[in-house]
Structure formats: structure tokens, C-alpha cells
């Protein structure tokens, strides 16, 4: 059975227990697959990017037909760090809920709404209003050239700069290393593996480091970063406590020797790339 996330952020745990490890976060409007019913409070789920864990039922709407329709109709995502959904298209209006970057929403046609506002439909069916510039249509990877995709992925990752580190996190409220990279790719139409390794069946393939280009992924022991070009990479650093930029160049002031000397692999979406 499919379900829709109705919480701003639904926590995905290693066990059906709020005190167990946070392994992922699923954002408002995302659809998931219910694997099994655990008890009156918990279900086992699989995300659209094939990651599994335990989620509280209170954070989901379990309606198969609605979930399928929502998946087709919710073609916009929040591109601002946070966006309030208001009852009326004016800043003084009452807040219905707050959404974070990456949340899915349905935009409704309403000519009576001022241009700077968009009418949106929530999972509940309720209509609210969000500033238009805080929303963007969902991107499909095939709609972008390789160069545009690479640029977009870096820009998306950089939009999380200074977000605090959170183990298992995937939002501007807190994000971990693989959460940052997976969201940078997801918001540009590509699902990669959620954790810090290359896994068969996902679109990232291993290449030589000499062939690394902007937007490719750098894998370290238990860590992952996104390459920006010019020997720079952006990552959510447990040691640095936030999303930050570092360098592979030993002469650069942002050099991290512990990472630069322990690269395990480089992954790319474009396995046909040539050595420059």
C-alpha cells in the first residue's frame, strides 16, 4: 500500500522505536510504500529511492488511491529553506503549516490570486498559499543537458551551506553527508543511494579520480561529498558540524588532509565522460 507523508518531516528509524537510530527523513508530500504493519503506532516503509526503515503512522496518510493521484499531481517542490503555507495570499494571514526544501506540493490554477502568490493544495485537500518564488516545478533528469545537470546539482548542494549536521537528516533543519548529496541529486530528478557508498542498481558508477568533474561524488570511509570543480567539494561534515566547503589541494586554506588522503572512490552519473 502507498502512503503520503503528512508531517513536515517524518523520521525514519532503524527500529520501530523513537529512541532508535534515525536513518533517514522523508519530507512532506513524498510518497512511500508500506511494507508491513508493525503495531498500532508503527509501519515498515520503503521510500521512492528504495530506502527502508520504520515510520510512525501518525506522520502518514495511508490511502492507496489518493497516494497514486498525489504522486502524479504534486509536481512542485519547495525550493526555499522554509516556506509557510498560509490561509490567505497575504503575509499577515494565519499559517497552516511550514514546509522545508524538497517538500512536494500541488499548485492550483487560480487567476484571482496575486502573481507573487501561488494557490497550493495540501494532502488533506485544504487550499493554502505560498510565495511563488519559493516553489519550483519538479525537474526530470532527461530535461537537462549534462552540463546543466552538473551545474544544478552543485548549486542545489550549495543552497544547504551552513545547515547543521544531523545524523540521518535531509533538510535545512539538519542534514548529514549522504542526505546532502542525495537531496542535491533528487531535486534535479535523479535518485541515488542514500548512504555513502556506490550500490549496484542505482545510476552512479565508479570512475577514476582523474576523470572527476563538477557534480560527481567523492566517497571516503563512511563519508561522501559533492565535487564542485577546482579541487573544491561541498559536504555535510560531522567534524565541522555543518554543510561546508573544503579543498583537495594541500596548498589551499580549506584543505582537509584527513579526507584528501583517504578517497575510496569517485562516482558519476555520466559513465561516458572523457578524460579532458
C-alpha positions, 0 to 999 in steps of 0.5 A: 500500500502507498502512503503520503507523508503528512508531517513536515518531516517524518523520521525514519528509524532503524527500529520501530522505536523513537529512541532508535537510530534515525536513518533517514527523513522523508519530507512532506508530500513524498510518497512511500510504500508500506511494507508491513504493519508493525503495531498500532503506532508503527509501519515498515516503509520503503521510500521512492529511492528504495530506502527502508526503515520504520515510520510512525503512522501518525506522520502518514496518510495511508490511502492507496488511491489518493497516494497514486493521484498525489504522486502524479499531481504534486509536481512542485517542490519547495525550493526555499529553506522554509516556506509557510503555507498560509490561509490567505495570499497575504503575509499577515494571514494565519499559517497552516503549516511550514514546509522545508526544501524538497517538500512536494506540493500541488499548485492550483490554477487560480487567476484571482490570486496575486502573481507573487502568490501561488494557490497550493493544495495540501494532502488533506485537500485544504487550499493554502498559499505560498510565495511563488518564488519559493516553489519550483516545478519538479525537474526530470533528469532527461530535461537537462543537458549534462552540463546543466545537470552538473551545474544544478546539482552543485548549486542545489548542494550549495543552497544547504551551506551552513545547515547543521549536521544531523545524523540521518537528516535531509533538510535545512533543519539538519542534514548529514553527508549522504542526505546532502548529496542525495537531496542535491541529486533528487531535486534535479530528478535523479535518485541515488543511494542514500548512504555513502557508498556506490550500490549496484542498481542505482545510476552512479558508477565508479570512475577514476579520480582523474576523470572527476568533474563538477557534480560527481561524488567523492566517497571516503570511509563512511563519508561522501561529498559533492565535487564542485570543480577546482579541487573544491567539494561541498559536504555535510561534515560531522567534524565541522558540524555543518554543510561546508566547503573544503579543498583537495589541494594541500596548498589551499586554506580549506584543505582537509588532509584527513579526507584528501588522503583517504578517497575510496572512490569517485562516482558519476552519473555520466559513465561516458565522460572523457578524460579532458 
